[in-house]
Structures are given as C-alpha cells and as structure tokens.
C-alpha cells in the first residue's frame, strides 16, 4: 500500500512500511498523529 503526501502526491515509503505491519488504521493514527501532537504539545484532534 503506497501512502502519499496530501500536499504533493509523493509516496512516503516509511508510512507504507508502517502500514504493511498490519496493525490497523487506529494504531497508525495513534502512532503518527496522536504521538506527534503530544510531542508538540498540541491537542490530538480526531477527524
């Protein structure tokens, strides 16, 4: 599964590798979005 940047449509291989682990979309969101928000002291908004 290729995951692309929403800004410029370039593939992001690291995200594809995480997706291929098969841990699910909820896990990906927690790792990539919620942890990033926590590191930057931002609210983790669920869309």
N, C-alpha and C positions, 0 to 999 in steps of 0.2 A: 504494500500500500504506500503510495507516494503522498506525502503531505507537503503542500506548497505554502509559501508565504502569501498571506492575503494581500500584501502590498504590491508585489511584483511578479507573482506566479512562478518563482524559482523554487525548485524542490529543496527541501530541507532534509538531508539524509539522516541526521540524528533523530528527528522526530519519527521518521519511518521506521528506524531501528527500534525505538521505544514502542511503537505501535505493534510491531511484529512479535513483541514479547507475549502478546495475547492477554494482557492483564485488564483490558477493558477501557472504555472511554472514561468512566468515572475515575479510574486510577490515573489515567493520563491527565485529566483535568486537575486532580488533586496535586499531582507532582509538578506539572508545568505552570498552572495558573495560581493555585492557592499557595503553594510554597513560594513562588516568585513574589506574590503580593505580600506575603508575610515577611520576606526578606527586605522588601522595600517599605514596610510599614504602611501598606495600603489595604483598604477593605477588599476582601475577595468577593466580588460581585458575581452571582450566578446568573447567567443569561439563559 
